[in-house]
Amino acid sequence: MGIQKEAILTVKDLKTYIYVNNRCNRAVDGVSFEVFKGETLGIVGESGCGKSITASSIMQLLPRLSRIESGEITYHEKDKDIRIDLLERNGKSMRELRGADISMIFQDPMTALNPVYTIGSQIRENLLYHTSMSSQSMKEKAVELLQKMGIPLAEHRSGEYPHQFSGGMRQRAMIAMAMACNPKILIADEPTTALDVTIQAQIFELMQKLKEEHQTAIIMITHDMGVIAELANDVAVMYMGSIVEKGTVDEVLRNPAHPYTKALLQTIPKLGQGKKQKLEPIRGATPDPYMRPKGCQFMPRCDYASDECNQFPEDMQITDSHYAKCWKSKEVTKNA
């Protein structure tokens, strides 16, 4: 028998819609997944597929004119379950969770960091709200976190402002803030976008350490299948607001069961095959979210499309832990 995994976050049939000019964009449309203690769930997909809105829904940091329409987001604390979707966005309960139990590394640090406060004071603010550390201990902790992120002269630089940091250094400062309170769940939205490969490796090593030492669960949002293959335990592939395929990393990457997952994997260069290899771009473009096709959203771009795809597919079970929303999943796996 395998080790029993303990879920720390359950998202069930989540629907988050954005309203603009009397039109509705179903940005997240019936998403369900579980995140387990000490494990990483990777969420992949093209830009605009709903990955970041899913993360913002969990954090209750949704943009204006958007709201959670239905579904459940449940945080499993030690002795009780907390329904995040029922909490007020800026209520006391949500503020106590945000930054302490659940943290997020944002994609664009320039908009996430406050330009009028020093980097050190922004890290200390998180510690001040969520811990009972002394002022001196908070200063030392802030410097220590910046050092761990590979920022040189950390003590001096903690007194500088975001505009005095390079893009990569701002990203590292953002990660330091997210990791300050050793969160139970860390949501990383493209955490290494502006970083070189050496710093990327350092950041991933720190996240791995956080997982091992504190049993932190990580939701990794990325376009990079290499990162998913290296760091994630499970993966969910999103397209037009829905999870079209989910399973263990090994199952999904080795034996994709949805045409979209297969198409994504075909766009990745293979090591050692040189310039002669042929990369297959995904034909067409993602549909207008306000004028969606009927049935399967990937149908206009799919090589396996048929008349039955005019009906929205249900989850087809491939193995005990591998599911795909595709009527042709058996045919896709046969040709993978």
Secondary structure by P-SEA (a helix, b strand, c coil): cccbbbbcbbbcbbbbbbbcccccccccccccccccccbbbbbbbcccccaaaaaaaaaccccccccccbbbbbbbcccccccccccccccaaaaaacccccccccccccccccccccaaaaaaaaaaacccccaaaaaaaaaaaaaaacccccccccccccccccaaaaaaaaaaaaacccccbbbbccccccccaaaaaaaaaaaaaaaaaccbbbbcccccaaaaaccccbbbbbccccccccccaaaaaaccccaaaaaaaaacccccccccbbbbcccccccccccccccccccccccccccccccccccccccccccccccaaaaaaaac
